[in-house]
Amino acid sequence: MIARDKNHPCVVMWSIANEPGLDGDGERPQQAYDYFRPLYELAHASDPQNRPVTLVCCQNDYTTDIAERTMDVVCINRYYGWYNLSGRIHPVAGGITPPERPSAG
């Protein structure tokens, strides 16, 4: 993909995973790091423009997730009202906390 699209004007960064489930107990965070770090390095080595590399997380335990900390950009998918509280905006809005809550002004 990088070899094919590295000169395309709409590419602003490379994503190497979407919601890979990086959190967990025991060795899982280290295994995720060991798997994704070489992909991160390969993406940078393959792109002459050195665009940022990201992976997309979904409500991980960011206290144990070490793989996403090594990315240039961390993208977070949040599904307020999708899996629970569907159609009930007030409980969902109460669950949005900084930094996800839009700033006033």
Chimera marker file (.cmm) of the C-alpha trace (Angstrom):
<marker_set name="trace">
<marker id="1" x="0.000" y="0.000" z="0.000" r="1" g="1" b="0" radius="0.5"/>
<marker id="2" x="2.762" y="2.455" z="0.864" r="1" g="1" b="0" radius="0.5"/>
<marker id="3" x="4.701" y="1.572" z="-2.290" r="1" g="1" b="0" radius="0.5"/>
<marker id="4" x="1.555" y="2.113" z="-4.348" r="1" g="1" b="0" radius="0.5"/>
<marker id="5" x="0.238" y="5.273" z="-2.674" r="1" g="1" b="0" radius="0.5"/>
<marker id="6" x="3.316" y="7.044" z="-1.300" r="1" g="1" b="0" radius="0.5"/>
<marker id="7" x="3.041" y="9.851" z="-3.858" r="1" g="1" b="0" radius="0.5"/>
<marker id="8" x="-0.727" y="10.289" z="-3.702" r="1" g="1" b="0" radius="0.5"/>
<marker id="9" x="-1.591" y="13.847" z="-2.605" r="1" g="1" b="0" radius="0.5"/>
<marker id="10" x="-4.434" y="12.829" z="-0.292" r="1" g="1" b="0" radius="0.5"/>
<marker id="11" x="-2.281" y="10.608" z="1.956" r="1" g="1" b="0" radius="0.5"/>
<marker id="12" x="-1.486" y="12.499" z="5.149" r="1" g="1" b="0" radius="0.5"/>
<marker id="13" x="-0.566" y="9.544" z="7.385" r="1" g="1" b="0" radius="0.5"/>
<marker id="14" x="-0.427" y="5.751" z="7.400" r="1" g="1" b="0" radius="0.5"/>
<marker id="15" x="-2.604" y="3.618" z="9.639" r="1" g="1" b="0" radius="0.5"/>
<marker id="16" x="-1.175" y="0.194" z="10.429" r="1" g="1" b="0" radius="0.5"/>
<marker id="17" x="-4.156" y="-1.203" z="12.379" r="1" g="1" b="0" radius="0.5"/>
<marker id="18" x="-7.777" y="-0.585" z="13.291" r="1" g="1" b="0" radius="0.5"/>
<marker id="19" x="-8.887" y="-1.604" z="16.798" r="1" g="1" b="0" radius="0.5"/>
<marker id="20" x="-6.358" y="-4.410" z="17.257" r="1" g="1" b="0" radius="0.5"/>
<marker id="21" x="-7.160" y="-5.019" z="20.945" r="1" g="1" b="0" radius="0.5"/>
<marker id="22" x="-3.860" y="-3.931" z="22.456" r="1" g="1" b="0" radius="0.5"/>
<marker id="23" x="-4.853" y="-4.003" z="26.096" r="1" g="1" b="0" radius="0.5"/>
<marker id="24" x="-4.968" y="-7.055" z="28.291" r="1" g="1" b="0" radius="0.5"/>
<marker id="25" x="-3.245" y="-8.834" z="31.126" r="1" g="1" b="0" radius="0.5"/>
<marker id="26" x="0.184" y="-10.359" z="31.390" r="1" g="1" b="0" radius="0.5"/>
<marker id="27" x="2.274" y="-10.486" z="28.236" r="1" g="1" b="0" radius="0.5"/>
<marker id="28" x="-0.335" y="-9.243" z="25.801" r="1" g="1" b="0" radius="0.5"/>
<marker id="29" x="0.701" y="-5.562" z="25.826" r="1" g="1" b="0" radius="0.5"/>
<marker id="30" x="4.338" y="-6.543" z="25.229" r="1" g="1" b="0" radius="0.5"/>
<marker id="31" x="3.315" y="-8.916" z="22.427" r="1" g="1" b="0" radius="0.5"/>
<marker id="32" x="1.321" y="-6.133" z="20.789" r="1" g="1" b="0" radius="0.5"/>
<marker id="33" x="4.312" y="-3.799" z="21.017" r="1" g="1" b="0" radius="0.5"/>
<marker id="34" x="6.631" y="-6.466" z="19.579" r="1" g="1" b="0" radius="0.5"/>
<marker id="35" x="4.225" y="-6.986" z="16.676" r="1" g="1" b="0" radius="0.5"/>
<marker id="36" x="3.389" y="-3.371" z="15.823" r="1" g="1" b="0" radius="0.5"/>
<marker id="37" x="6.739" y="-1.643" z="16.415" r="1" g="1" b="0" radius="0.5"/>
<marker id="38" x="8.415" y="-3.277" z="13.368" r="1" g="1" b="0" radius="0.5"/>
<marker id="39" x="5.390" y="-2.334" z="11.232" r="1" g="1" b="0" radius="0.5"/>
<marker id="40" x="5.701" y="1.255" z="12.456" r="1" g="1" b="0" radius="0.5"/>
<marker id="41" x="9.393" y="1.300" z="11.552" r="1" g="1" b="0" radius="0.5"/>
<marker id="42" x="8.730" y="-0.309" z="8.151" r="1" g="1" b="0" radius="0.5"/>
<marker id="43" x="6.078" y="2.290" z="7.347" r="1" g="1" b="0" radius="0.5"/>
<marker id="44" x="8.522" y="5.104" z="8.110" r="1" g="1" b="0" radius="0.5"/>
<marker id="45" x="11.315" y="3.433" z="6.151" r="1" g="1" b="0" radius="0.5"/>
<marker id="46" x="9.014" y="2.894" z="3.139" r="1" g="1" b="0" radius="0.5"/>
<marker id="47" x="7.756" y="6.467" z="2.882" r="1" g="1" b="0" radius="0.5"/>
<marker id="48" x="10.262" y="8.998" z="1.500" r="1" g="1" b="0" radius="0.5"/>
<marker id="49" x="8.053" y="11.826" z="2.814" r="1" g="1" b="0" radius="0.5"/>
<marker id="50" x="8.144" y="10.380" z="6.348" r="1" g="1" b="0" radius="0.5"/>
<marker id="51" x="4.435" y="10.894" z="7.035" r="1" g="1" b="0" radius="0.5"/>
<marker id="52" x="3.099" y="10.108" z="10.524" r="1" g="1" b="0" radius="0.5"/>
<marker id="53" x="2.132" y="6.539" z="11.383" r="1" g="1" b="0" radius="0.5"/>
<marker id="54" x="-0.915" y="5.721" z="13.465" r="1" g="1" b="0" radius="0.5"/>
<marker id="55" x="-3.063" y="2.916" z="14.686" r="1" g="1" b="0" radius="0.5"/>
<marker id="56" x="-6.671" y="3.232" z="15.741" r="1" g="1" b="0" radius="0.5"/>
<marker id="57" x="-7.628" y="2.097" z="19.235" r="1" g="1" b="0" radius="0.5"/>
<marker id="58" x="-11.052" y="1.485" z="20.694" r="1" g="1" b="0" radius="0.5"/>
<marker id="59" x="-11.559" y="2.147" z="24.401" r="1" g="1" b="0" radius="0.5"/>
<marker id="60" x="-8.326" y="0.425" z="25.424" r="1" g="1" b="0" radius="0.5"/>
<marker id="61" x="-6.831" y="0.377" z="28.874" r="1" g="1" b="0" radius="0.5"/>
<marker id="62" x="-4.303" y="3.104" z="28.167" r="1" g="1" b="0" radius="0.5"/>
<marker id="63" x="-2.488" y="2.440" z="31.441" r="1" g="1" b="0" radius="0.5"/>
<marker id="64" x="-1.239" y="-0.916" z="30.101" r="1" g="1" b="0" radius="0.5"/>
<marker id="65" x="-1.255" y="-0.306" z="26.341" r="1" g="1" b="0" radius="0.5"/>
<marker id="66" x="2.357" y="0.293" z="25.310" r="1" g="1" b="0" radius="0.5"/>
<marker id="67" x="2.044" y="-0.213" z="21.537" r="1" g="1" b="0" radius="0.5"/>
<marker id="68" x="-0.118" y="2.845" z="20.902" r="1" g="1" b="0" radius="0.5"/>
<marker id="69" x="2.298" y="5.029" z="22.875" r="1" g="1" b="0" radius="0.5"/>
<marker id="70" x="4.952" y="4.497" z="20.208" r="1" g="1" b="0" radius="0.5"/>
<marker id="71" x="2.839" y="5.811" z="17.318" r="1" g="1" b="0" radius="0.5"/>
<marker id="72" x="3.144" y="9.329" z="15.930" r="1" g="1" b="0" radius="0.5"/>
<marker id="73" x="-0.620" y="9.834" z="16.146" r="1" g="1" b="0" radius="0.5"/>
<marker id="74" x="-3.071" y="7.898" z="18.284" r="1" g="1" b="0" radius="0.5"/>
<marker id="75" x="-6.600" y="7.701" z="16.914" r="1" g="1" b="0" radius="0.5"/>
<marker id="76" x="-9.372" y="6.609" z="19.259" r="1" g="1" b="0" radius="0.5"/>
<marker id="77" x="-12.719" y="5.236" z="18.138" r="1" g="1" b="0" radius="0.5"/>
<marker id="78" x="-15.490" y="5.856" z="20.658" r="1" g="1" b="0" radius="0.5"/>
<marker id="79" x="-19.014" y="4.573" z="20.130" r="1" g="1" b="0" radius="0.5"/>
<marker id="80" x="-21.170" y="6.522" z="22.548" r="1" g="1" b="0" radius="0.5"/>
<marker id="81" x="-24.712" y="5.241" z="22.190" r="1" g="1" b="0" radius="0.5"/>
<marker id="82" x="-23.775" y="2.533" z="19.708" r="1" g="1" b="0" radius="0.5"/>
<marker id="83" x="-23.442" y="-0.520" z="21.925" r="1" g="1" b="0" radius="0.5"/>
<marker id="84" x="-25.382" y="0.713" z="24.923" r="1" g="1" b="0" radius="0.5"/>
<marker id="85" x="-27.668" y="3.624" z="25.767" r="1" g="1" b="0" radius="0.5"/>
<marker id="86" x="-28.815" y="3.692" z="22.142" r="1" g="1" b="0" radius="0.5"/>
<marker id="87" x="-31.193" y="6.567" z="21.501" r="1" g="1" b="0" radius="0.5"/>
<marker id="88" x="-30.720" y="8.035" z="24.984" r="1" g="1" b="0" radius="0.5"/>
<marker id="89" x="-28.566" y="11.126" z="24.504" r="1" g="1" b="0" radius="0.5"/>
<marker id="90" x="-28.453" y="12.405" z="28.103" r="1" g="1" b="0" radius="0.5"/>
<marker id="91" x="-26.688" y="9.361" z="29.633" r="1" g="1" b="0" radius="0.5"/>
<marker id="92" x="-24.333" y="9.247" z="26.662" r="1" g="1" b="0" radius="0.5"/>
<marker id="93" x="-23.456" y="12.944" z="26.935" r="1" g="1" b="0" radius="0.5"/>
<marker id="94" x="-22.633" y="12.431" z="30.610" r="1" g="1" b="0" radius="0.5"/>
<marker id="95" x="-20.072" y="9.800" z="29.648" r="1" g="1" b="0" radius="0.5"/>
<marker id="96" x="-18.075" y="12.157" z="27.480" r="1" g="1" b="0" radius="0.5"/>
<marker id="97" x="-15.192" y="13.519" z="29.492" r="1" g="1" b="0" radius="0.5"/>
<marker id="98" x="-12.114" y="15.564" z="28.600" r="1" g="1" b="0" radius="0.5"/>
<marker id="99" x="-10.352" y="15.368" z="26.198" r="1" g="1" b="0" radius="0.5"/>
<marker id="100" x="-13.252" y="14.024" z="24.110" r="1" g="1" b="0" radius="0.5"/>
<marker id="101" x="-15.692" y="16.715" z="25.262" r="1" g="1" b="0" radius="0.5"/>
<marker id="102" x="-15.591" y="19.690" z="22.877" r="1" g="1" b="0" radius="0.5"/>
<marker id="103" x="-14.269" y="22.860" z="24.437" r="1" g="1" b="0" radius="0.5"/>
<marker id="104" x="-16.555" y="25.817" z="24.937" r="1" g="1" b="0" radius="0.5"/>
<marker id="105" x="-16.202" y="28.669" z="22.541" r="1" g="1" b="0" radius="0.5"/>
<link id1="1" id2="2" r="1" g="1" b="0" radius="0.2"/>
<link id1="2" id2="3" r="1" g="1" b="0" radius="0.2"/>
<link id1="3" id2="4" r="1" g="1" b="0" radius="0.2"/>
<link id1="4" id2="5" r="1" g="1" b="0" radius="0.2"/>
<link id1="5" id2="6" r="1" g="1" b="0" radius="0.2"/>
<link id1="6" id2="7" r="1" g="1" b="0" radius="0.2"/>
<link id1="7" id2="8" r="1" g="1" b="0" radius="0.2"/>
<link id1="8" id2="9" r="1" g="1" b="0" radius="0.2"/>
<link id1="9" id2="10" r="1" g="1" b="0" radius="0.2"/>
<link id1="10" id2="11" r="1" g="1" b="0" radius="0.2"/>
<link id1="11" id2="12" r="1" g="1" b="0" radius="0.2"/>
<link id1="12" id2="13" r="1" g="1" b="0" radius="0.2"/>
<link id1="13" id2="14" r="1" g="1" b="0" radius="0.2"/>
<link id1="14" id2="15" r="1" g="1" b="0" radius="0.2"/>
<link id1="15" id2="16" r="1" g="1" b="0" radius="0.2"/>
<link id1="16" id2="17" r="1" g="1" b="0" radius="0.2"/>
<link id1="17" id2="18" r="1" g="1" b="0" radius="0.2"/>
<link id1="18" id2="19" r="1" g="1" b="0" radius="0.2"/>
<link id1="19" id2="20" r="1" g="1" b="0" radius="0.2"/>
<link id1="20" id2="21" r="1" g="1" b="0" radius="0.2"/>
<link id1="21" id2="22" r="1" g="1" b="0" radius="0.2"/>
<link id1="22" id2="23" r="1" g="1" b="0" radius="0.2"/>
<link id1="23" id2="24" r="1" g="1" b="0" radius="0.2"/>
<link id1="24" id2="25" r="1" g="1" b="0" radius="0.2"/>
<link id1="25" id2="26" r="1" g="1" b="0" radius="0.2"/>
<link id1="26" id2="27" r="1" g="1" b="0" radius="0.2"/>
<link id1="27" id2="28" r="1" g="1" b="0" radius="0.2"/>
<link id1="28" id2="29" r="1" g="1" b="0" radius="0.2"/>
<link id1="29" id2="30" r="1" g="1" b="0" radius="0.2"/>
<link id1="30" id2="31" r="1" g="1" b="0" radius="0.2"/>
<link id1="31" id2="32" r="1" g="1" b="0" radius="0.2"/>
<link id1="32" id2="33" r="1" g="1" b="0" radius="0.2"/>
<link id1="33" id2="34" r="1" g="1" b="0" radius="0.2"/>
<link id1="34" id2="35" r="1" g="1" b="0" radius="0.2"/>
<link id1="35" id2="36" r="1" g="1" b="0" radius="0.2"/>
<link id1="36" id2="37" r="1" g="1" b="0" radius="0.2"/>
<link id1="37" id2="38" r="1" g="1" b="0" radius="0.2"/>
<link id1="38" id2="39" r="1" g="1" b="0" radius="0.2"/>
<link id1="39" id2="40" r="1" g="1" b="0" radius="0.2"/>
<link id1="40" id2="41" r="1" g="1" b="0" radius="0.2"/>
<link id1="41" id2="42" r="1" g="1" b="0" radius="0.2"/>
<link id1="42" id2="43" r="1" g="1" b="0" radius="0.2"/>
<link id1="43" id2="44" r="1" g="1" b="0" radius="0.2"/>
<link id1="44" id2="45" r="1" g="1" b="0" radius="0.2"/>
<link id1="45" id2="46" r="1" g="1" b="0" radius="0.2"/>
<link id1="46" id2="47" r="1" g="1" b="0" radius="0.2"/>
<link id1="47" id2="48" r="1" g="1" b="0" radius="0.2"/>
<link id1="48" id2="49" r="1" g="1" b="0" radius="0.2"/>
<link id1="49" id2="50" r="1" g="1" b="0" radius="0.2"/>
<link id1="50" id2="51" r="1" g="1" b="0" radius="0.2"/>
<link id1="51" id2="52" r="1" g="1" b="0" radius="0.2"/>
<link id1="52" id2="53" r="1" g="1" b="0" radius="0.2"/>
<link id1="53" id2="54" r="1" g="1" b="0" radius="0.2"/>
<link id1="54" id2="55" r="1" g="1" b="0" radius="0.2"/>
<link id1="55" id2="56" r="1" g="1" b="0" radius="0.2"/>
<link id1="56" id2="57" r="1" g="1" b="0" radius="0.2"/>
<link id1="57" id2="58" r="1" g="1" b="0" radius="0.2"/>
<link id1="58" id2="59" r="1" g="1" b="0" radius="0.2"/>
<link id1="59" id2="60" r="1" g="1" b="0" radius="0.2"/>
<link id1="60" id2="61" r="1" g="1" b="0" radius="0.2"/>
<link id1="61" id2="62" r="1" g="1" b="0" radius="0.2"/>
<link id1="62" id2="63" r="1" g="1" b="0" radius="0.2"/>
<link id1="63" id2="64" r="1" g="1" b="0" radius="0.2"/>
<link id1="64" id2="65" r="1" g="1" b="0" radius="0.2"/>
<link id1="65" id2="66" r="1" g="1" b="0" radius="0.2"/>
<link id1="66" id2="67" r="1" g="1" b="0" radius="0.2"/>
<link id1="67" id2="68" r="1" g="1" b="0" radius="0.2"/>
<link id1="68" id2="69" r="1" g="1" b="0" radius="0.2"/>
<link id1="69" id2="70" r="1" g="1" b="0" radius="0.2"/>
<link id1="70" id2="71" r="1" g="1" b="0" radius="0.2"/>
<link id1="71" id2="72" r="1" g="1" b="0" radius="0.2"/>
<link id1="72" id2="73" r="1" g="1" b="0" radius="0.2"/>
<link id1="73" id2="74" r="1" g="1" b="0" radius="0.2"/>
<link id1="74" id2="75" r="1" g="1" b="0" radius="0.2"/>
<link id1="75" id2="76" r="1" g="1" b="0" radius="0.2"/>
<link id1="76" id2="77" r="1" g="1" b="0" radius="0.2"/>
<link id1="77" id2="78" r="1" g="1" b="0" radius="0.2"/>
<link id1="78" id2="79" r="1" g="1" b="0" radius="0.2"/>
<link id1="79" id2="80" r="1" g="1" b="0" radius="0.2"/>
<link id1="80" id2="81" r="1" g="1" b="0" radius="0.2"/>
<link id1="81" id2="82" r="1" g="1" b="0" radius="0.2"/>
<link id1="82" id2="83" r="1" g="1" b="0" radius="0.2"/>
<link id1="83" id2="84" r="1" g="1" b="0" radius="0.2"/>
<link id1="84" id2="85" r="1" g="1" b="0" radius="0.2"/>
<link id1="85" id2="86" r="1" g="1" b="0" radius="0.2"/>
<link id1="86" id2="87" r="1" g="1" b="0" radius="0.2"/>
<link id1="87" id2="88" r="1" g="1" b="0" radius="0.2"/>
<link id1="88" id2="89" r="1" g="1" b="0" radius="0.2"/>
<link id1="89" id2="90" r="1" g="1" b="0" radius="0.2"/>
<link id1="90" id2="91" r="1" g="1" b="0" radius="0.2"/>
<link id1="91" id2="92" r="1" g="1" b="0" radius="0.2"/>
<link id1="92" id2="93" r="1" g="1" b="0" radius="0.2"/>
<link id1="93" id2="94" r="1" g="1" b="0" radius="0.2"/>
<link id1="94" id2="95" r="1" g="1" b="0" radius="0.2"/>
<link id1="95" id2="96" r="1" g="1" b="0" radius="0.2"/>
<link id1="96" id2="97" r="1" g="1" b="0" radius="0.2"/>
<link id1="97" id2="98" r="1" g="1" b="0" radius="0.2"/>
<link id1="98" id2="99" r="1" g="1" b="0" radius="0.2"/>
<link id1="99" id2="100" r="1" g="1" b="0" radius="0.2"/>
<link id1="100" id2="101" r="1" g="1" b="0" radius="0.2"/>
<link id1="101" id2="102" r="1" g="1" b="0" radius="0.2"/>
<link id1="102" id2="103" r="1" g="1" b="0" radius="0.2"/>
<link id1="103" id2="104" r="1" g="1" b="0" radius="0.2"/>
<link id1="104" id2="105" r="1" g="1" b="0" radius="0.2"/>
</marker_set>
